[in-house]
Amino acid sequence: MPVSRAVQHSALAEFERDGYTIFREVIDPELIKEVDAHVTWLGQQHPEVRPEQLGHTFLKDDPFWLRLVSDDRLLDIAEMFVGPDIALFASHYISKSPYSGQPVLWHQDSAFWPLEPMRVVTLWLSVDHSTPENGCVRVIPGSHRQEIAAMRDNTEVANVLGQEIAADVDESRAADIVLSPGDVEVHHPNIVHGSNANTSPHRRCGLTIRYIPTSTRITDPEQPYPSAFWLRGDPGRVNVYQPVPSYQDGRHFPFRDAPHWT
Ligand SMILES: O=C(O)CCC(=O)C(=O)O
């Protein structure tokens, strides 16, 4: 069902005020089941990669991943924040295994990204139930209005980014983003956020999807950027995009919609 005008209005107001907002039951259980199987398949294809780090170059040759990030339900939400001309900049599964899933230390995404201007939005699709016990995303509401803080390396704790905001973050202000499979949290590139380690018996998997308007330039020297795909509207002139991969039986993750991706 398309997002109603009333929901759009309150989501945009929340996003502007807090730097994040949540949409419930965006992706249906059947597709989430396929996403779940995709994560398992990816882990088997890349046993050398930690499950918190599955992304980036892997998209280039993965028709299911493209099918998922091109889903109209996700693009309709992205459009509310970046307008009608949309490209994918990046996407990663951050799958935290039971008991051993690593934390993501406090950071602002814009400190890392080669984008000019920094117009970009993240949709975080929950694959599992995401709770404080299994290391859900935590945000500092309103912190998207702060300056971009300096980062420092942190290798004392095993963690996903290897870096954190150098200044102290007032954790008493943090909000836990509690989600069910199929829910989507949307956040601003400047919001201070992170997540704790998973010390629970339950996996916590989410897919980060970073959408840009096609007027945002990807300034990385590697062109086309490995996970840059034009998805909707006018492709513009500032980026080159990857060709959409064609599905081949036996080579790619098999999925219901595969016949439309050959
Ligand atoms: O999935 C997580 O724990 C962190 C997500 C994150 O840092 C992001 O979406 O930018």
The ligand as an SDF file (V2000), in Angstrom:
LIG
                    3D

 10  9  0  0  0  0  0  0  0  0999 V2000
   23.4310   -1.6620   11.6090 O   0  0  0  0  0  0  0  0  0  0  0  0
   24.0420   -1.0640   12.4900 C   0  0  0  0  0  0  0  0  0  0  0  0
   24.2410   -1.5480   13.5890 O   0  0  0  0  0  0  0  0  0  0  0  0
   24.5920    0.3230   12.2280 C   0  0  0  0  0  0  0  0  0  0  0  0
   23.9910    0.9610   11.0170 C   0  0  0  0  0  0  0  0  0  0  0  0
   24.6950    2.1760   10.5530 C   0  0  0  0  0  0  0  0  0  0  0  0
   25.6830    2.5960   11.0860 O   0  0  0  0  0  0  0  0  0  0  0  0
   24.1330    2.8840    9.4150 C   0  0  0  0  0  0  0  0  0  0  0  0
   23.0930    2.4870    8.8870 O   0  0  0  0  0  0  0  0  0  0  0  0
   24.7090    3.8820    8.9980 O   0  0  0  0  0  0  0  0  0  0  0  0
  1  2  2  0
  2  3  1  0
  2  4  1  0
  4  5  1  0
  5  6  1  0
  6  7  2  0
  6  8  1  0
  8  9  2  0
  8 10  1  0
M  END
$$$$
